[in-house]
Amino acid sequence: MAQRINHLYPKANNDEKQQILSVAVRAMDNMLRVKGGSFEMGDFGMKCRVTE
């Protein structure tokens, strides 16, 4: 992952590259594995109230 960051952001300093790496690792840690198959995507029936 660090090599990819170096390739994508060659002008970034070490602190910036470390921040990018930290965000990427945190994002990967928050992902869930979903078993393959078909599914319906979207929000069905959730109502919201708009207040002004």
C-alpha positions in Angstrom: 0.0 0.0 0.0 2.9 2.4 0.8 4.3 1.8 -2.7 1.0 2.7 -4.3 0.8 5.9 -2.2 4.4 6.8 -3.3 3.4 6.2 -6.9 0.1 8.2 -6.7 1.5 11.1 -4.6 5.2 11.5 -5.4 5.3 15.1 -4.2 3.7 14.5 -0.8 6.0 14.7 2.2 6.3 11.8 4.7 3.7 13.2 7.1 1.2 13.5 4.3 1.9 10.0 3.0 1.5 8.7 6.6 -1.9 10.5 6.9 -3.0 8.9 3.5 -1.9 5.5 4.7 -3.7 5.9 8.0 -7.0 6.9 6.3 -6.7 3.9 3.9 -6.1 1.5 6.7 -8.9 2.9 8.8 -11.3 2.6 5.7 -10.3 -1.0 5.2 -10.7 -1.8 8.9 -14.3 -0.5 8.7 -15.3 -2.6 5.7 -17.5 -5.7 5.9 -17.2 -8.8 3.8 -20.4 -9.5 2.0 -21.1 -12.9 0.5 -21.6 -12.8 -3.2 -25.0 -13.1 -4.8 -27.8 -10.8 -5.8 -29.5 -8.1 -3.8 -31.6 -5.0 -4.1 -29.8 -1.8 -3.6 -31.4 1.3 -2.2 -33.6 2.6 0.6 -37.1 1.3 0.5 -39.8 2.9 2.5 -37.7 4.9 5.0 -39.6 8.1 5.5 -38.0 11.3 6.6 -39.4 14.6 7.9 -38.3 17.9 6.4 -38.3 20.8 8.8 -37.8 24.3 7.8 
